Amino acid sequence: MEQMEERVGFSGATRVLVTLASFIVVVAGLRAASSVLVPLLLAAFIAVICTVPLTMLLRIALEGSDDTRWIATMLGPGPSGKPR
């Protein structure tokens, strides 16, 4: 006995309409969440931009004392790329 498989699919027009409706729902959701999403993305952007200068400043400040030099060593190489 052979099993016959029926392929149930959507027509091209239905796929276009579903895709368009999905896009509209996503855009509407982003617009509704923009009051929360924009500050969150701005904070993430500022954090990424400030990471390198902050790490360099911490390393320079921590190398000044013998008690904190081990923390500076854990932060990695200095600004020139060479370990100190």
N, C-alpha and C positions, 0 to 999 in steps of 0.2 A: 504494500500500500504506500503510495507516494503521498507525502503531505504537501499540499499546495499552500504556499505562503501568499497572503495578500498584502501588498504594500499599500499602506494607507499614508498618503502624503497630502500636503497642502499645495494648492495651486500657486503659481508665481505671484498673483495679485494678493493672495492672502498672506503670503510671506512678507511682501512689501508692507502691507498694512500693519502686521504684527510688529515688524521691525520699527516702523515709524511710530507706532503707539508706545513701544518700549523706550525709544529715544525721548519722546515727549514726557513720559513718566520720570525718567532719569533727570532730564533738565529741570522739570518742575520740582523734583526733590532737592536738587542742588540749589535752586533759587530759594526754596523754603529754608534750607539749612545754612544759607549764606551768612546769616548773623552769627553763627557759631563757627562755621568753616573758615571764613576769611581770617579772623584773629588767630585761629589755631594754625593755619598755614603760615601766617606771618611770623608767629612765634617760632615755628620750626625753622623757617628760613633764617631768622636772626640767630638762632642757636647754632645752626650749621656754620654761618659766617663767622661767629665769635669763638668757635671752638679752638682753632689754631692759634690766634693771638693770645687767648687765655691760657692755653697750655704752655706756650713759650714764656709768658710772664710768670706763671707759677714755677716753671723750671728755673728761671733766672733767680727768682726770690728764694726758692728752696735751696739752691746751691750755695747761698751766702752763709749758711750755718752748717757746722759739722753734724749737728743733731738731725737735720732734715735732708741731708745730702742723699740718703738712701731713697727717699721719695722721688727726688729729681732723677735718680738713676732709673727708677721704675717707669717714669714718664717717657723715657726714650732719649734718642740723640738730641744734641743741641741744635740751634738754628742753622748751623753750617752743615748739619748732617753727620758730623763726626762725633762719636762718643767722647765725653770729657773725662 
